[in-house]
Amino acid sequence: MASLEALAKSYRARKAEVAKLRRKSEVNLKETLSLKRRSSSGLVSLERKKESLSRQLSHVTQLLNQYHAQKESIARLKIAAEERLRHEHDTHDSTKQQIDYGAAEEKAAAQERLRFIDEKITDLHAEMKEREAGESRLEKQISDLQKEKTRLDSQLKKQTHARPGLVEQLKSSEKTALVLRPKVESLIKREAMATKTLQTMEQKLAQVIAQRRAAKRKASNAKRAAKRKAVKKARKPAKKSKTKTRKAPKRKTARKSPRKKTRKIKTRTATRTAKRRTVKRKAAKRKTAKRSKPRRR
């Protein structure tokens, strides 16, 4: 009994130790698998971000090239307008000299040309202002796009630097999962075996305990039966004396029974004789009544 209890206790301790190791290994495996999932999802999201960033960067670069081309064309047009304006100013000065020092007929034609030159100069000034406004607008857009390009470049570099770390993390988590998975399976099997052996030991222990209880009950029942037998043996002489004393009244009742019968017979004969006497009396009365009646003449 003591050896079985000690074995059951040792198996319980072993099962608890194996269950503790199994839980710890399962937690480590879950953490490793979650790390693996995070690493793989991080790599996928990294690739997606890289693709989106490269698309945005290519779009920004394309816009920058367009704006730079527009700025260059505006600069060329501005230079051309400045040359034209300079030329018109020279023409304006010569025409004005003709008006001041020329003949009367030439003065009228020169004034007409001067008015036409003034209109051209105003148009060129308006064109120059428009070109300058467009150039300033383009410069602002180009500066904004340059900032966006630098931001995208920095993000793309960060994503590129983060990729090797995620790849290494994914590889290490895969290796750890390959080590931990069979370990957890073996611990589960060990725990199942420990529970099975513990159940068998507990069943044997329960059987032994039940047998001992049954033996105790049997011994206690035997003791009670022995006590009852002893008490019965002690009470037997007293019972015999009681039966002897009880037999006397039975004999008395046996003696009284014939008297009862004689009394019943006597009562029956008395009633019969009484009936006969009453019948005889009635007959005598009838006879006397007949005699006392008068005869018809």
GIFENGI-V621292 format. One record per helix or strand of 3 or more residues. SS is the DSSP state (H for helix, E for strand). FROM is the first residue (numbers start at 1). LEN is the number of residues. If there is no record, write none. Layout:
ss: {SS,SS}
from: {FROM,FROM}
len: {LEN,LEN}
This chain:
ss: {H,H}
from: {2,104}
len: {100,189}
